[in-house]
Amino acid sequence: MPALWIAHVTVSDDEAYGRYAKLAGPAIAAHGGVFLARGGRFVQLEGRERPRNVVARFPSVEAAETCYHSPEYQQALEHARGASERELLIVEISD
């Protein structure tokens, strides 16, 4: 079953986070991830608002989780740590 990778982000260091984004995109694509939303307009109805929201579709929960733990994504993530506050989850798409 396909899955969505959903990130809610507040960036505190644009330069460092830019380095993360430059490396994260290819790592996500290498694991079958396709971006559906990157930033853009949103309406916060509940919970903590984060100004950047990203949604990527993966072939499965396992593919998304493998991407997260991959050396390529972990290298990218080093740039996001300390440059952002994030929540990230993977959810399976049900029919």
Contacts in CASP RR format, 6 or more apart in sequence:
PFRMAT RR
TARGET T0000
AUTHOR 0000-0000-0000
METHOD contacts of the structure
MODEL  1
MPALWIAHVTVSDDEAYGRYAKLAGPAIAAHGGVFLARGGRFVQLEGRER
PRNVVARFPSVEAAETCYHSPEYQQALEHARGASERELLIVEISD
1 60 0 8 1.000
1 61 0 8 1.000
1 92 0 8 1.000
1 93 0 8 1.000
1 94 0 8 1.000
2 57 0 8 1.000
2 58 0 8 1.000
2 59 0 8 1.000
2 60 0 8 1.000
2 92 0 8 1.000
2 93 0 8 1.000
3 57 0 8 1.000
3 58 0 8 1.000
3 59 0 8 1.000
3 60 0 8 1.000
3 61 0 8 1.000
3 63 0 8 1.000
3 64 0 8 1.000
3 90 0 8 1.000
3 91 0 8 1.000
3 92 0 8 1.000
3 93 0 8 1.000
4 36 0 8 1.000
4 55 0 8 1.000
4 56 0 8 1.000
4 57 0 8 1.000
4 58 0 8 1.000
4 90 0 8 1.000
4 91 0 8 1.000
4 93 0 8 1.000
5 28 0 8 1.000
5 33 0 8 1.000
5 54 0 8 1.000
5 55 0 8 1.000
5 56 0 8 1.000
5 57 0 8 1.000
5 58 0 8 1.000
5 64 0 8 1.000
5 67 0 8 1.000
5 68 0 8 1.000
5 88 0 8 1.000
5 89 0 8 1.000
5 90 0 8 1.000
6 53 0 8 1.000
6 54 0 8 1.000
6 55 0 8 1.000
6 88 0 8 1.000
6 89 0 8 1.000
6 90 0 8 1.000
6 91 0 8 1.000
7 52 0 8 1.000
7 53 0 8 1.000
7 54 0 8 1.000
7 55 0 8 1.000
7 86 0 8 1.000
7 87 0 8 1.000
7 88 0 8 1.000
8 48 0 8 1.000
8 50 0 8 1.000
8 52 0 8 1.000
8 53 0 8 1.000
8 86 0 8 1.000
8 87 0 8 1.000
8 88 0 8 1.000
9 17 0 8 1.000
9 50 0 8 1.000
9 51 0 8 1.000
9 52 0 8 1.000
9 53 0 8 1.000
9 54 0 8 1.000
9 84 0 8 1.000
9 85 0 8 1.000
9 86 0 8 1.000
10 50 0 8 1.000
10 51 0 8 1.000
10 52 0 8 1.000
10 84 0 8 1.000
10 85 0 8 1.000
10 86 0 8 1.000
11 17 0 8 1.000
11 51 0 8 1.000
11 52 0 8 1.000
11 83 0 8 1.000
11 84 0 8 1.000
12 82 0 8 1.000
12 83 0 8 1.000
12 84 0 8 1.000
12 85 0 8 1.000
13 82 0 8 1.000
13 83 0 8 1.000
13 84 0 8 1.000
15 83 0 8 1.000
16 79 0 8 1.000
16 80 0 8 1.000
16 82 0 8 1.000
16 83 0 8 1.000
17 79 0 8 1.000
17 80 0 8 1.000
17 83 0 8 1.000
17 84 0 8 1.000
18 79 0 8 1.000
19 76 0 8 1.000
19 79 0 8 1.000
20 76 0 8 1.000
20 77 0 8 1.000
20 78 0 8 1.000
20 79 0 8 1.000
20 80 0 8 1.000
20 83 0 8 1.000
20 84 0 8 1.000
21 76 0 8 1.000
22 76 0 8 1.000
23 72 0 8 1.000
23 75 0 8 1.000
23 76 0 8 1.000
23 79 0 8 1.000
24 73 0 8 1.000
24 76 0 8 1.000
24 77 0 8 1.000
24 80 0 8 1.000
25 35 0 8 1.000
25 76 0 8 1.000
26 72 0 8 1.000
27 67 0 8 1.000
27 70 0 8 1.000
27 72 0 8 1.000
27 73 0 8 1.000
27 75 0 8 1.000
27 76 0 8 1.000
28 35 0 8 1.000
28 56 0 8 1.000
28 67 0 8 1.000
28 73 0 8 1.000
30 67 0 8 1.000
30 70 0 8 1.000
30 72 0 8 1.000
31 58 0 8 1.000
31 63 0 8 1.000
31 64 0 8 1.000
31 66 0 8 1.000
31 67 0 8 1.000
31 70 0 8 1.000
31 73 0 8 1.000
32 58 0 8 1.000
32 59 0 8 1.000
32 63 0 8 1.000
32 67 0 8 1.000
33 56 0 8 1.000
33 57 0 8 1.000
33 58 0 8 1.000
33 59 0 8 1.000
33 63 0 8 1.000
33 64 0 8 1.000
33 67 0 8 1.000
34 56 0 8 1.000
34 57 0 8 1.000
34 58 0 8 1.000
35 54 0 8 1.000
35 55 0 8 1.000
35 56 0 8 1.000
36 55 0 8 1.000
36 56 0 8 1.000
36 57 0 8 1.000
37 53 0 8 1.000
37 54 0 8 1.000
37 55 0 8 1.000
38 54 0 8 1.000
39 52 0 8 1.000
39 53 0 8 1.000
39 54 0 8 1.000
40 53 0 8 1.000
42 53 0 8 1.000
50 85 0 8 1.000
50 86 0 8 1.000
50 87 0 8 1.000
56 64 0 8 1.000
57 93 0 8 1.000
58 64 0 8 1.000
58 67 0 8 1.000
58 90 0 8 1.000
60 92 0 8 1.000
61 90 0 8 1.000
61 91 0 8 1.000
61 92 0 8 1.000
64 90 0 8 1.000
65 90 0 8 1.000
67 73 0 8 1.000
68 88 0 8 1.000
68 90 0 8 1.000
80 86 0 8 1.000
END
